[in-house]
Amino acid sequence: MTDAALHVHRYGDPAGAPAVLLHGVTGHGARWRRTAESHLADRSVLAPDLRGHGRSPHEPPWTVERHVADVLALLDAEGVERTDLVGHSYGGMIALHLARTAPRRVRRLLLLDPAIGLAPEDAAREARGYLAPVSFGDVAEARAHLAARWPGAPADTVDEEVAEHLDPGPDGRPRWRFEPAAVVTAYSEMARPHLTPPADVPAHLVIATRADLVRPEFVVDCRAALGPGLVISEIEAGHMLYLERPEETGALLADWLSGAGAGR
């Protein structure tokens, strides 16, 4: 089952230039719908559910290398030789590793508040929270739980997440559509020592200023490795910046992928 195809959400113009958007841990590809429809309508957008998430296969392994292989297999299946690549949080780590593994397949790389090189104690604390599946008494309880975790997200964004990502468990109680063991593994992967993007792929690092997730040492090493090949921007938002600040994040993303974006 390790070579089973990922479930893919498709947006934009199928004849447009390709862009692959990778979600974060516990997420799914449909979280990108508003970004894609509002800011990438002229692109052929592929937003897969990563292994262990959404409607993709939930079987292991769940390593970064397996995720990279899954996305490369998606590119091969779609006949995409080279793509723009966007990753949020854990998806940013996967995007970075894919760019290092196959730099000729990536035209431009954009990392949205990437979860890379996390402090081991922080990763362990987060991982332990997913050792037991979390379920809810009803949909309203699930929505309230999510709204508390996403305080900056609009109400209709929370509603859409509940409609897309909530699924009855074996006991009939609603739970989010991901494999808890895959999430535990993901946090272990995020505690790996960080790597930097390849020097021959233009890279843009976007930091959510209210999240405090991107490690300063990662930024320092990226600057040293890429020099003028690295653009860094900041958005005043929490970690879910593309849901909290959709217009600002979407415009930045579209400008960068078009080649028009300027750094600061």
C-alpha positions in Angstrom: 0.0 0.0 0.0 3.0 2.4 0.3 2.7 3.4 -3.4 -1.0 4.0 -3.3 -2.0 7.3 -4.9 -2.8 10.4 -2.8 -6.2 12.0 -2.8 -5.9 15.3 -4.6 -8.0 18.5 -4.5 -7.8 20.3 -7.8 -8.4 24.0 -8.4 -7.8 26.7 -11.0 -7.2 26.2 -14.7 -6.1 22.7 -15.7 -4.1 24.2 -18.6 -2.3 26.7 -16.3 1.2 26.5 -14.9 1.3 23.9 -12.1 1.5 24.7 -8.4 1.5 22.1 -5.6 0.3 23.2 -2.2 1.1 21.0 0.9 -0.9 21.3 4.1 0.3 20.9 7.7 0.0 18.1 10.2 -3.7 17.1 11.0 -4.8 19.0 7.9 -6.0 18.2 4.4 -5.6 19.7 0.9 -9.0 21.4 0.8 -7.8 23.9 3.3 -6.2 25.6 0.3 -9.5 26.1 -1.6 -10.0 29.8 -0.9 -6.4 30.6 -1.6 -6.4 28.8 -4.8 -9.7 30.1 -6.1 -9.1 33.7 -5.1 -5.4 34.1 -6.0 -4.3 31.2 -8.2 -7.3 30.9 -10.6 -5.0 30.9 -13.6 -2.8 28.0 -12.2 -3.3 24.3 -12.2 -3.3 23.8 -8.5 -2.8 20.3 -7.0 -3.5 20.2 -3.2 -3.0 16.6 -2.0 -4.1 15.1 1.3 -0.8 13.9 2.7 -0.4 10.2 3.7 -2.2 9.6 7.0 -4.5 12.6 6.4 -7.9 13.2 4.8 -8.9 10.7 2.1 -5.4 9.6 1.2 -4.1 6.2 2.4 -3.5 6.1 6.1 -1.0 3.2 6.1 2.7 3.8 7.2 5.4 4.7 6.7 4.8 8.3 7.6 8.4 9.6 7.3 9.4 12.8 5.5 11.1 10.6 2.8 7.8 8.7 2.2 5.8 12.0 1.9 8.4 13.3 -0.5 8.2 10.1 -2.6 4.3 10.3 -2.5 4.4 13.9 -3.9 7.0 13.1 -6.5 4.8 10.1 -7.6 1.9 12.6 -7.9 3.9 14.8 -10.2 4.9 11.8 -12.3 1.3 10.7 -12.5 0.1 14.2 -13.5 2.9 14.5 -16.1 4.3 17.6 -14.3 8.1 17.9 -14.9 8.5 21.1 -12.9 6.2 22.9 -10.4 6.0 25.8 -8.0 5.9 24.3 -4.5 4.2 25.8 -1.4 4.2 24.2 2.0 2.6 25.3 5.3 4.0 24.1 8.7 4.8 20.4 8.3 4.0 20.7 4.7 6.8 23.3 4.5 9.3 20.7 5.9 8.1 18.2 3.3 8.4 20.8 0.5 11.9 21.7 1.6 13.0 18.1 1.6 11.4 17.6 -1.8 13.3 20.6 -3.2 16.6 19.1 -1.8 15.8 15.6 -3.1 14.7 16.7 -6.6 15.7 20.4 -7.2 15.1 20.2 -10.9 11.4 19.4 -10.2 10.9 22.7 -8.3 10.7 26.1 -10.0 10.0 28.2 -6.9 9.7 27.2 -3.2 7.5 29.1 -0.7 7.5 28.1 2.9 4.6 29.4 5.0 5.6 29.3 8.7 7.4 26.0 8.3 7.7 23.6 11.2 11.4 22.7 10.8 14.0 21.8 13.4 11.6 22.1 16.4 13.0 21.8 19.9 12.7 18.1 20.8 10.9 18.9 24.1 8.2 20.9 22.2 7.8 18.3 19.6 7.5 15.6 22.2 4.8 17.5 24.1 2.7 18.0 21.0 3.1 14.4 19.9 1.9 13.1 23.3 -1.3 15.0 22.8 -2.2 12.8 19.9 -1.3 9.4 21.4 -5.0 8.8 22.0 -7.6 9.6 19.3 -9.6 12.8 20.1 -13.3 12.5 19.5 -16.3 14.7 20.2 -19.9 14.2 21.5 -21.3 15.9 18.5 -20.5 18.3 15.6 -21.2 21.4 17.7 -18.6 20.3 20.3 -16.1 19.7 17.5 -16.7 23.1 16.0 -16.3 24.8 19.4 -13.0 23.0 19.9 -11.7 24.1 16.5 -12.8 27.7 16.9 -10.8 27.8 20.1 -7.7 26.5 18.3 -8.2 28.9 15.4 -9.2 32.2 17.1 -8.2 34.3 14.2 -10.1 32.3 11.5 -13.4 33.6 10.1 -16.5 31.7 11.2 -17.2 30.4 7.7 -13.7 29.0 7.5 -14.3 27.0 10.7 -17.6 25.8 9.3 -16.0 24.7 6.1 -13.3 22.8 8.0 -16.0 21.0 10.1 -17.9 20.0 6.9 -14.9 18.7 5.1 -12.7 17.2 7.7 -14.9 15.7 10.4 -15.7 12.0 10.1 -17.6 9.5 12.3 -15.2 7.1 14.1 -15.8 3.4 14.7 -17.8 4.3 17.8 -19.9 6.8 15.9 -18.3 9.8 17.6 -17.1 12.6 15.3 -13.3 12.9 14.9 -11.0 14.7 12.5 -10.0 12.7 9.4 -6.4 11.8 10.1 -4.4 8.9 11.6 -3.2 9.9 15.1 -0.1 7.7 14.7 0.9 9.6 11.6 0.6 12.8 13.6 2.8 11.5 16.4 5.4 10.4 13.7 5.2 13.9 12.1 6.1 15.6 15.3 9.1 13.3 15.7 10.1 14.2 12.1 9.8 17.9 12.8 12.4 17.6 15.6 15.1 16.5 13.1 18.0 19.0 12.8 17.0 21.5 10.2 18.2 21.6 6.6 18.2 24.6 4.3 16.7 24.9 0.8 18.9 24.2 -2.2 20.8 27.2 -3.4 19.6 26.8 -7.0 15.9 27.0 -6.1 14.5 30.5 -5.4 13.0 30.3 -1.9 10.6 32.6 0.0 10.2 32.1 3.8 7.0 33.6 5.3 6.9 34.0 9.0 3.7 34.3 11.1 4.8 36.8 13.7 2.3 35.7 16.4 3.2 32.0 16.1 6.8 31.9 17.3 7.3 28.7 15.4 10.1 29.4 12.9 13.4 28.9 14.7 15.9 31.8 14.5 18.8 29.4 13.8 16.9 28.1 10.8 16.6 31.7 9.5 20.2 32.4 10.1 21.4 29.3 8.3 19.0 29.9 5.4 20.4 33.4 4.9 23.9 32.1 5.0 23.2 29.3 2.5 21.1 31.2 0.0 22.1 34.8 0.3 20.1 36.9 -2.2 18.4 33.7 -3.4 16.2 33.9 -0.2 13.3 36.2 0.4 11.9 36.6 3.9 8.5 38.2 4.7 6.4 38.5 7.8 2.7 38.5 8.3 1.0 39.6 11.4 -1.0 36.5 12.2 -1.0 33.2 14.0 0.3 29.9 12.6 -2.8 29.4 10.4 -1.9 32.6 8.5 -3.4 31.6 5.2 -6.7 31.0 6.9 -6.5 34.0 9.3 -5.2 36.5 6.7 -6.3 35.0 3.4 -6.0 38.2 1.3 -2.6 39.2 2.5 -1.2 35.7 2.4 -2.8 34.9 -1.0 -1.6 38.0 -2.6 2.0 37.4 -1.4 1.9 33.9 -2.6 0.6 34.8 -6.0 3.1 37.6 -6.5 6.0 35.4 -5.5 5.0 32.5 -7.8 4.5 34.9 -10.7 8.1 36.2 -10.2 6.9 39.7 -9.3 7.3 39.4 -5.5 10.0 41.5 -3.9 11.7 40.7 -0.6 12.3 42.7 2.5 
